[in-house]
Amino acid sequence: MTDSVPTPSPQRTGFGKYLRLLRPGHEHNAFSATVLLMTAVLMSRLLGFVREQYIAWAFGAGSITDAYYAGFTLPDFLNYLIAGGAASITFIAIYTRYLTEKKEDEANETFSVIITVMTTILVVGILIAEILSGPFCRWWFKGLAEMDLCIHLTRIVLPAQLFFYVGGVVSAVLVSRKLFLFPAFGPLLYNVFIILGGLFFSRRFGIASLAYGALVGSFAGPFLINAIGSGRIGIGYRFSFRLSNPGFREWIRLSIPLMVGVSLVTADDWILRRFAADSKGAISHLNFAKRLFNVPIAILGQATGQASLPFFARLFSEKKMQEFSDTVNGSIYRIVACSLLVTSLLMVTSLPLVDILYRHGLFHFSDTRDTAAYLFWFSLSLIFWAAQALYARAFYAAGDTLTPMIASTLILLASLPVYAALNRLYGTAGLAIASDIGIATNTLVTAFLLHRRKLVPGNELDWKELGKVLLTATIATLLGYYIGKFIPISGSRVADVESIGLVTLTWAAAVVAGLWFTKSKLLNDLRRKKRTAYPRVAEQQSQLNSSAGR
């Protein structure tokens, strides 16, 4: 009798290969997860722009919008204090290890205990925050003109934190199983409902319609869509208060540093609003600049970091330390290199870009100038915002949340006088500069601590290639700035388009020429996809696939 030879499944090519990424049950590798999350983040940010453009058009950049953005501060603080970002970060490492060890029952029980216990605590926290929202807002935003509106909006948004939290835990389960579709598109629905709230209810509720939209969106997006995804793969929730559960205790141990410590990565927006409250429109101008700046941050840092964590965690749990450090350093090199180029483009197009995106209705050219100035200063720190997302997740994958949080908290405390001093010296622009200094310090210290612990040696980063990209970006910036002076920006849409087009073409030509002249490997590295992004992980995946075929 002859052994039957299995027929290899046909390889999908072309567009069909990419459609697989949209199957809810598709198990992603590191590259496909990054592509999916980058696409979803980009779509979410585009919707976010529609939202911000509507706010700028309908409400301008004054005391009312200051109150709206300030109204999210206490809800964000509560979410951070109780969940600390740990819902989806530390839980992924624990849940991934259980799956690696084939302990699925223990993984699901830990999931149930965490949701039960922390949801109860969060409900109590929301009730207390509702009562204390008035005193908090009057203390934190002393110079805010629309204080009563700020308090009202705060109370509307507070319950949304419950849906964000539970949705974050459920999302962590899906990410641990390399199922990224539902977590990727949750933020899209959140933004959609904010926009719909403004469009349909602004005449009745004013700017509060956006807060109601955010509340409904937090249920439909981060919570409901992830719950549907977990239900599709058979992950059930069971009410459990078993505090003795080992996974829950480990999660508490890892999460407490994140809950107690406060990182500048999270607190930067709170601090900016605190010091800008005395100047009418300053909170809004900073927010519009930061939201635009967050697009490249989210694509380069957030999406890559979110996709990387389960793979970092798996490599560390399997004790493959060289592969772990190679993977982190390889990711850092590509992210920092791309960030340098994007920073260059943002710096030379900030004024026409802000003008063409935001100047509508009640948002005037004077608002454009202020917002563009803050975007210019924010853009200088893009490499640090993008890199810190990966460096932090390297620590989390290694099961150490205490070290980075102690460092981040100390840096935050040391940064507060810097914010205050630069605000006094340079006004609101000084706040943007202080933000740059703070995040740069935070990122460099985190990288140093990883190097010192020999987890991610800094000397193994491709500094030569980064130097080539830095030289190229510097030349592109200077040429773009020189060419941009030929088209003055003074409120003309035509001038905006002409300036962006001409400067971008100049910048692109300079980048291509610079990378060619310096013989940079960046473009080749980016084209290698799986093997370049996560070389050893991709090799393991290939070996597993071959074994499965045999």
C-alpha positions as CSV (number, residue, x, y, z in Angstrom):
1,M,0.0,0.0,0.0
2,T,1.4,3.3,-1.0
3,D,1.5,6.3,1.4
4,S,-0.7,9.1,0.2
5,V,1.0,12.3,-0.3
6,P,-1.0,15.3,0.8
7,T,-1.8,17.8,-1.9
8,P,-0.5,21.2,-1.0
9,S,-3.2,23.8,-0.7
10,P,-3.1,26.4,-3.5
11,Q,-1.3,29.6,-2.6
12,R,-3.5,32.7,-2.8
13,T,-2.0,35.4,-4.9
14,G,-2.9,39.0,-5.7
15,F,-5.9,40.7,-4.1
16,G,-7.2,37.4,-2.6
17,K,-4.2,37.1,-0.4
18,Y,-5.0,40.4,1.2
19,L,-8.7,39.6,1.6
20,R,-7.7,36.9,4.0
21,L,-6.6,39.6,6.5
22,L,-10.3,40.6,6.8
23,R,-11.5,37.2,7.8
24,P,-12.5,37.3,11.5
25,G,-10.9,34.0,12.2
26,H,-7.7,34.6,10.3
27,E,-4.6,34.0,12.5
28,H,-2.1,36.7,11.8
29,N,1.7,36.7,11.8
30,A,3.6,39.8,12.9
31,F,3.7,41.4,9.5
32,S,0.1,40.9,8.5
33,A,-1.0,42.0,12.0
34,T,1.0,45.2,11.6
35,V,-0.4,45.8,8.1
36,L,-4.0,45.3,9.4
37,L,-3.5,47.5,12.4
38,M,-1.8,50.3,10.5
39,T,-4.6,50.3,8.0
40,A,-7.3,50.3,10.7
41,V,-5.4,53.0,12.6
42,L,-5.1,55.1,9.5
43,M,-8.8,54.8,8.8
44,S,-9.6,55.6,12.4
45,R,-7.4,58.7,12.3
46,L,-9.0,59.8,9.1
47,L,-12.4,59.6,10.7
48,G,-10.9,61.4,13.7
49,F,-10.0,64.2,11.3
50,V,-13.5,64.4,10.1
51,R,-14.6,64.6,13.7
52,E,-12.0,67.3,14.5
53,Q,-12.9,69.2,11.3
54,Y,-16.5,69.2,12.3
55,I,-15.7,70.5,15.8
56,A,-13.5,73.3,14.3
57,W,-16.2,74.2,11.8
58,A,-19.1,74.2,14.2
59,F,-17.5,75.4,17.4
60,G,-14.2,77.0,16.4
61,A,-11.3,77.1,18.9
62,G,-12.5,79.0,21.9
63,S,-13.7,78.6,25.4
64,I,-16.5,76.1,24.5
65,T,-14.1,73.7,22.7
66,D,-11.6,74.2,25.6
67,A,-14.3,72.9,28.0
68,Y,-15.1,70.0,25.7
69,Y,-11.5,68.7,25.5
70,A,-10.9,69.4,29.2
71,G,-14.0,67.3,30.0
72,F,-12.1,64.2,29.0
73,T,-9.3,64.7,31.5
74,L,-10.9,63.2,34.6
75,P,-12.4,60.2,32.7
76,D,-9.0,59.5,31.2
77,F,-7.3,59.8,34.6
78,L,-9.8,57.4,36.2
79,N,-9.3,54.9,33.4
80,Y,-5.5,55.1,33.9
81,L,-5.7,55.0,37.7
82,I,-7.8,51.9,37.9
83,A,-6.8,50.1,34.7
84,G,-3.4,51.8,34.2
85,G,-3.3,50.6,30.6
86,A,-2.7,47.2,32.1
87,A,-5.9,45.6,30.8
88,S,-4.5,45.0,27.4
89,I,-0.7,45.2,28.1
90,T,0.2,43.0,31.0
91,F,-2.8,40.6,30.4
92,I,-1.5,39.8,26.9
93,A,1.8,38.5,28.3
94,I,0.1,36.3,30.9
95,Y,-2.6,35.0,28.5
96,T,0.0,34.3,25.7
97,R,2.1,32.3,28.1
98,Y,-0.9,30.2,29.2
99,L,-1.7,29.5,25.5
100,T,1.9,28.6,24.8
101,E,1.8,26.1,27.8
102,K,-1.5,24.7,26.5
103,K,-3.3,25.9,29.6
104,E,-6.4,27.2,28.0
105,D,-8.7,26.6,30.9
106,E,-6.5,28.6,33.3
107,A,-6.3,31.4,30.7
108,N,-10.1,31.7,30.4
109,E,-10.5,31.5,34.2
110,T,-8.0,34.4,34.7
111,F,-9.9,36.3,32.0
112,S,-13.2,35.9,33.9
113,V,-11.8,36.8,37.3
114,I,-10.1,40.0,36.0
115,I,-13.2,41.2,34.3
116,T,-15.4,40.5,37.3
117,V,-13.2,42.1,40.0
118,M,-12.0,45.1,38.0
119,T,-15.4,45.9,36.6
120,T,-16.8,46.1,40.1
121,I,-14.0,48.4,41.2
122,L,-14.4,50.6,38.1
123,V,-18.1,51.0,38.7
124,V,-17.5,52.2,42.2
125,G,-14.7,54.5,40.9
126,I,-17.1,56.0,38.3
127,L,-19.7,56.8,40.9
128,I,-17.2,58.5,43.1
129,A,-15.8,60.5,40.2
130,E,-19.3,61.7,39.2
131,I,-19.6,63.2,42.7
132,L,-16.1,64.7,42.7
133,S,-16.1,65.9,39.1
134,G,-16.9,69.5,40.1
135,P,-14.2,70.0,42.7
136,F,-11.6,68.2,40.4
137,C,-12.3,70.5,37.4
138,R,-12.2,73.7,39.5
139,W,-8.9,72.6,41.0
140,W,-7.2,71.3,37.8
141,F,-8.5,74.0,35.3
142,K,-8.5,77.1,37.5
143,G,-8.6,79.6,34.6
144,L,-11.1,77.8,32.4
145,A,-13.9,80.1,31.2
146,E,-16.7,77.6,30.7
147,M,-16.2,75.7,34.0
148,D,-19.9,74.5,34.3
149,L,-19.9,73.1,30.8
150,C,-16.6,71.3,31.5
151,I,-18.1,69.6,34.6
152,H,-21.3,68.7,32.7
153,L,-19.3,67.1,29.8
154,T,-17.1,65.3,32.3
155,R,-20.1,63.6,33.9
156,I,-21.4,62.5,30.5
157,V,-18.1,60.9,29.4
158,L,-17.2,59.1,32.7
159,P,-19.3,56.0,32.3
160,A,-17.6,55.3,28.9
161,Q,-14.5,54.2,30.8
162,L,-16.3,51.0,31.9
163,F,-16.8,50.0,28.2
164,F,-13.2,50.9,27.4
165,Y,-11.9,48.8,30.2
166,V,-13.9,45.6,29.5
167,G,-13.4,46.0,25.8
168,G,-9.6,46.3,26.4
169,V,-9.5,43.0,28.3
170,V,-11.5,41.2,25.6
171,S,-9.4,42.8,23.0
172,A,-6.3,41.4,24.8
173,V,-7.7,37.9,24.5
174,L,-8.2,38.3,20.7
175,V,-4.7,39.8,20.2
176,S,-3.1,36.9,22.3
177,R,-4.7,34.5,19.8
178,K,-3.4,36.6,16.9
179,L,-6.9,37.6,15.9
180,F,-6.6,41.3,15.2
181,L,-9.6,42.2,13.1
182,F,-12.1,43.1,15.8
183,P,-9.6,45.0,18.0
184,A,-8.4,46.9,14.9
185,F,-11.8,48.3,13.9
186,G,-13.2,49.1,17.4
187,P,-11.8,52.6,17.3
188,L,-13.5,53.2,13.9
189,L,-16.9,52.7,15.4
190,Y,-16.1,54.9,18.3
191,N,-15.2,57.8,16.0
192,V,-18.3,57.2,13.8
193,F,-20.7,57.6,16.7
194,I,-19.0,60.8,17.9
195,I,-19.5,62.3,14.4
196,L,-23.1,61.0,14.2
197,G,-23.8,62.5,17.6
198,G,-22.7,65.9,16.4
199,L,-24.5,65.8,13.1
200,F,-27.8,64.7,14.4
201,F,-28.0,66.2,17.9
202,S,-25.8,69.4,18.0
203,R,-28.8,71.7,17.6
204,R,-30.5,70.2,20.6
205,F,-27.5,69.5,22.9
206,G,-24.8,71.8,21.5
207,I,-21.2,70.5,22.0
208,A,-22.5,68.0,24.5
209,S,-23.9,66.0,21.6
210,L,-20.3,64.9,20.9
211,A,-19.9,63.7,24.5
212,Y,-23.1,61.6,24.2
213,G,-21.7,60.3,20.9
214,A,-18.5,59.3,22.6
215,L,-20.5,57.5,25.3
216,V,-22.5,55.4,22.8
217,G,-19.4,54.9,20.7
218,S,-17.4,53.5,23.6
219,F,-20.1,50.8,23.9
220,A,-20.5,50.0,20.2
221,G,-16.8,50.1,19.4
222,P,-14.2,49.1,22.0
223,F,-16.7,46.9,23.9
224,L,-19.4,45.4,21.7
225,I,-17.4,44.6,18.6
226,N,-14.7,42.8,20.7
227,A,-17.3,40.9,22.6
228,I,-18.8,39.7,19.3
229,G,-15.3,38.6,18.2
230,S,-14.7,36.7,21.4
231,G,-18.1,35.0,21.1
232,R,-17.3,33.9,17.6
233,I,-14.2,31.9,18.7
234,G,-16.0,30.4,21.8
235,I,-14.4,32.4,24.6
236,G,-17.0,32.7,27.3
237,Y,-17.2,34.9,30.3
238,R,-18.1,33.3,33.7
239,F,-18.8,35.5,36.7
240,S,-16.0,34.7,39.2
241,F,-14.6,36.5,42.3
242,R,-11.9,33.8,42.9
243,L,-9.2,36.2,44.2
244,S,-6.9,33.2,44.8
245,N,-6.6,32.6,41.0
246,P,-2.8,32.5,40.3
247,G,-3.2,34.3,36.9
248,F,-5.2,37.1,38.5
249,R,-2.6,37.5,41.3
250,E,0.2,37.7,38.8
251,W,-1.8,40.2,36.8
252,I,-2.3,42.4,39.9
253,R,1.4,42.2,40.7
254,L,2.4,43.3,37.2
255,S,-0.4,45.9,37.0
256,I,0.0,47.7,40.3
257,P,3.1,49.6,39.0
258,L,1.1,50.8,36.0
259,M,-1.8,51.8,38.2
260,V,0.3,53.6,40.8
261,G,2.9,55.1,38.6
262,V,2.0,57.7,36.0
263,S,3.8,57.9,32.7
264,L,4.4,61.1,30.8
265,V,3.1,59.2,27.7
266,T,-0.3,59.3,29.2
267,A,-0.2,62.4,31.4
268,D,1.2,64.7,28.7
269,D,-2.3,65.8,27.5
270,W,-3.5,66.3,31.0
271,I,-0.5,68.5,31.8
272,L,-0.9,70.5,28.6
273,R,-4.6,71.2,29.4
274,R,-3.7,72.2,33.0
275,F,-1.2,74.9,32.0
276,A,-3.1,76.1,28.9
277,A,-6.4,76.6,30.7
278,D,-5.6,80.2,31.5
279,S,-5.4,81.2,27.8
280,K,-8.6,81.2,25.8
281,G,-8.4,78.7,22.9
282,A,-5.0,77.4,23.9
283,I,-6.3,74.0,24.9
284,S,-8.1,73.7,21.6
285,H,-5.1,74.8,19.5
286,L,-2.9,72.3,21.3
287,N,-5.5,69.6,20.9
288,F,-5.9,70.2,17.1
289,A,-2.1,70.1,16.7
290,K,-1.7,67.0,18.8
291,R,-4.5,65.1,17.0
292,L,-2.8,65.8,13.7
293,F,0.5,64.8,15.2
294,N,-1.1,61.6,16.6
295,V,-1.7,60.2,13.1
296,P,2.0,59.3,12.4
297,I,2.4,58.3,16.1
298,A,-0.5,55.9,15.9
299,I,0.6,54.4,12.6
300,L,4.3,54.1,13.3
301,G,4.3,53.5,17.0
302,Q,0.9,52.4,18.3
303,A,-0.1,50.0,15.6
304,T,3.4,48.4,15.4
305,G,3.6,48.2,19.2
306,Q,0.2,46.6,19.5
307,A,1.0,44.1,16.8
308,S,4.5,43.3,18.3
309,L,3.6,42.6,21.9
310,P,2.3,39.0,21.5
311,F,5.4,38.1,19.4
312,F,7.8,39.8,21.9
313,A,6.1,37.9,24.7
314,R,6.3,34.6,22.9
315,L,10.0,34.9,22.2
316,F,10.7,35.9,25.8
317,S,8.6,33.1,27.2
318,E,10.5,30.6,25.0
319,K,13.8,32.1,26.4
320,K,15.0,33.0,22.9
321,M,16.8,36.1,24.1
322,Q,18.9,36.8,21.1
323,E,15.9,36.6,18.8
324,F,14.0,38.8,21.3
325,S,16.7,41.6,21.2
326,D,17.1,41.3,17.4
327,T,13.4,41.6,16.8
328,V,13.1,44.7,19.1
329,N,16.1,46.4,17.7
330,G,15.1,45.7,14.1
331,S,11.7,47.2,14.8
332,I,13.2,50.2,16.5
333,Y,15.5,50.8,13.6
334,R,12.8,50.8,11.0
335,I,10.3,52.9,13.1
336,V,12.9,55.5,14.0
337,A,14.1,55.8,10.4
338,C,10.6,56.3,9.0
339,S,9.8,58.7,11.8
340,L,12.8,60.9,10.9
341,L,11.5,61.2,7.4
342,V,7.9,61.9,8.4
343,T,9.2,64.5,10.9
344,S,11.0,66.3,8.1
345,L,7.8,66.5,6.0
346,L,5.6,67.7,8.9
347,M,8.0,70.5,9.8
348,V,8.0,72.0,6.3
349,T,4.3,71.6,5.6
350,S,2.8,72.3,9.0
351,L,1.2,75.7,8.1
352,P,-0.5,74.8,4.8
353,L,-1.5,71.4,6.2
354,V,-3.3,72.8,9.2
355,D,-4.9,75.5,7.2
356,I,-6.3,73.2,4.6
357,L,-7.5,70.6,7.1
358,Y,-9.0,72.8,9.8
359,R,-9.8,76.3,8.6
360,H,-13.6,76.1,8.1
361,G,-16.5,77.9,9.7
362,L,-15.6,79.3,13.0
363,F,-11.9,78.2,12.8
364,H,-10.1,81.2,11.5
365,F,-6.6,81.8,10.0
366,S,-5.3,83.1,13.3
367,D,-6.2,79.7,14.8
368,T,-4.3,78.1,11.9
369,R,-1.1,80.0,12.7
370,D,-1.2,79.0,16.4
371,T,-2.1,75.4,15.7
372,A,0.6,75.1,13.0
373,A,3.3,76.5,15.3
374,Y,2.5,73.8,18.0
375,L,2.4,71.1,15.3
376,F,5.9,72.2,14.2
377,W,7.3,71.8,17.7
378,F,5.4,68.5,18.4
379,S,6.8,67.0,15.2
380,L,10.4,67.2,16.6
381,S,9.5,64.4,19.1
382,L,8.0,61.9,16.7
383,I,10.9,59.5,16.8
384,F,10.7,59.3,20.6
385,W,6.9,58.8,20.7
386,A,7.1,56.0,18.1
387,A,10.2,54.3,19.7
388,Q,8.8,54.4,23.3
389,A,5.8,52.3,22.3
390,L,8.2,49.4,21.3
391,Y,10.7,49.9,24.1
392,A,7.9,49.8,26.7
393,R,6.4,46.7,25.2
394,A,9.8,45.0,25.3
395,F,9.7,45.5,29.1
396,Y,6.1,44.3,29.4
397,A,6.9,41.2,27.3
398,A,9.7,40.5,29.8
399,G,7.2,40.6,32.7
400,D,8.7,43.7,34.2
401,T,6.4,46.7,34.6
402,L,7.9,48.0,37.8
403,T,11.2,49.3,36.3
404,P,9.8,51.3,33.5
405,M,7.0,52.8,35.6
406,I,9.3,53.9,38.4
407,A,11.5,55.6,35.8
408,S,8.5,57.1,34.0
409,T,7.0,58.5,37.2
410,L,10.2,60.1,38.3
411,I,10.6,61.6,34.8
412,L,7.1,62.9,35.0
413,L,7.7,64.6,38.3
414,A,10.9,66.1,37.1
415,S,9.1,67.4,34.0
416,L,6.4,69.4,35.8
417,P,8.7,72.3,36.6
418,V,9.9,72.3,33.0
419,Y,6.3,72.6,31.7
420,A,5.7,75.5,34.2
421,A,9.0,77.3,33.4
422,L,8.7,77.1,29.6
423,N,5.0,78.1,29.8
424,R,6.1,81.3,31.6
425,L,8.9,82.0,29.2
426,Y,7.4,81.2,25.9
427,G,3.6,80.8,26.5
428,T,1.7,77.9,25.0
429,A,4.5,77.1,22.5
430,G,6.7,76.5,25.6
431,L,4.3,73.7,26.6
432,A,4.9,71.9,23.2
433,I,8.6,72.2,23.7
434,A,8.4,70.9,27.2
435,S,6.4,67.9,25.9
436,D,9.2,67.2,23.5
437,I,11.8,67.3,26.2
438,G,9.8,65.1,28.5
439,I,9.0,62.3,26.0
440,A,12.6,62.3,24.7
441,T,13.9,61.8,28.2
442,N,11.4,59.1,28.9
443,T,12.3,57.2,25.7
444,L,16.1,57.4,26.2
445,V,15.9,56.3,29.8
446,T,13.7,53.3,28.9
447,A,16.2,52.3,26.2
448,F,19.1,52.7,28.6
449,L,17.4,50.5,31.2
450,L,16.7,47.8,28.6
451,H,20.4,48.0,27.5
452,R,21.6,47.8,31.1
453,R,19.5,44.7,31.8
454,K,20.9,43.2,28.5
455,L,17.5,42.7,27.1
456,V,17.9,45.0,24.1
457,P,21.5,46.1,23.7
458,G,21.6,49.6,22.3
459,N,24.9,49.0,20.6
460,E,23.3,46.4,18.3
461,L,20.9,49.0,16.8
462,D,21.9,49.9,13.3
463,W,23.2,53.4,14.1
464,K,25.1,53.7,10.7
465,E,21.8,53.4,8.8
466,L,20.0,55.8,11.1
467,G,22.8,58.3,10.6
468,K,22.2,58.1,6.8
469,V,18.5,58.6,7.2
470,L,19.1,61.6,9.6
471,L,21.4,63.3,7.1
472,T,18.8,62.7,4.3
473,A,16.0,64.1,6.5
474,T,18.0,67.2,7.4
475,I,18.8,68.0,3.8
476,A,15.1,67.4,2.8
477,T,13.9,69.7,5.5
478,L,16.2,72.6,4.5
479,L,15.3,72.3,0.8
480,G,11.6,72.0,1.6
481,Y,11.7,75.1,3.8
482,Y,13.6,77.1,1.2
483,I,11.1,76.1,-1.6
484,G,8.1,76.7,0.7
485,K,9.1,80.4,1.1
486,F,8.2,81.0,-2.6
487,I,4.5,80.5,-1.9
488,P,3.3,82.7,1.1
489,I,0.5,81.2,3.1
490,S,-2.1,83.8,4.0
491,G,-5.5,82.1,3.9
492,S,-5.7,81.1,0.2
493,R,-6.8,77.5,-0.4
494,V,-5.0,77.5,-3.7
495,A,-1.8,78.6,-2.0
496,D,-2.2,75.8,0.5
497,V,-2.5,73.2,-2.2
498,E,0.4,74.7,-4.2
499,S,2.6,74.9,-1.2
500,I,1.9,71.3,0.0
501,G,2.4,69.9,-3.5
502,L,5.6,71.8,-4.3
503,V,7.2,71.2,-0.9
504,T,6.2,67.6,-0.9
505,L,7.7,67.0,-4.3
506,T,10.9,68.7,-3.3
507,W,11.0,66.7,-0.1
508,A,10.4,63.4,-1.9
509,A,13.1,64.1,-4.5
510,A,15.6,65.0,-1.7
511,V,14.7,61.9,0.2
512,V,15.1,59.5,-2.8
513,A,18.4,61.2,-3.8
514,G,19.7,61.2,-0.2
515,L,19.0,57.5,0.4
516,W,20.6,56.7,-3.0
517,F,23.6,58.8,-2.4
518,T,24.3,57.4,1.1
519,K,23.5,53.9,-0.2
520,S,21.0,53.4,2.6
521,K,19.4,50.0,3.0
522,L,16.1,51.4,4.4
523,L,14.0,50.9,1.3
524,N,15.2,47.3,0.8
525,D,14.6,46.6,4.5
526,L,11.0,47.9,4.3
527,R,10.4,45.8,1.1
528,R,11.4,42.6,2.7
529,K,8.2,42.4,4.7
530,K,8.0,39.4,7.0
531,R,11.6,38.4,7.1
532,T,12.8,42.0,7.6
533,A,10.1,43.0,10.1
534,Y,10.5,39.9,12.3
535,P,13.2,37.8,10.7
536,R,13.5,35.0,13.2
537,V,9.8,34.9,14.0
538,A,9.1,34.6,10.3
539,E,11.6,31.7,10.0
540,Q,9.9,29.9,12.9
541,Q,6.5,30.4,11.2
542,S,7.9,28.9,8.0
543,Q,9.2,25.9,9.8
544,L,5.9,25.4,11.6
545,N,4.0,25.6,8.3
546,S,6.4,23.0,6.7
547,S,5.9,20.7,9.6
548,A,2.2,21.0,9.4
549,G,2.4,20.2,5.6
550,R,4.3,17.1,6.3
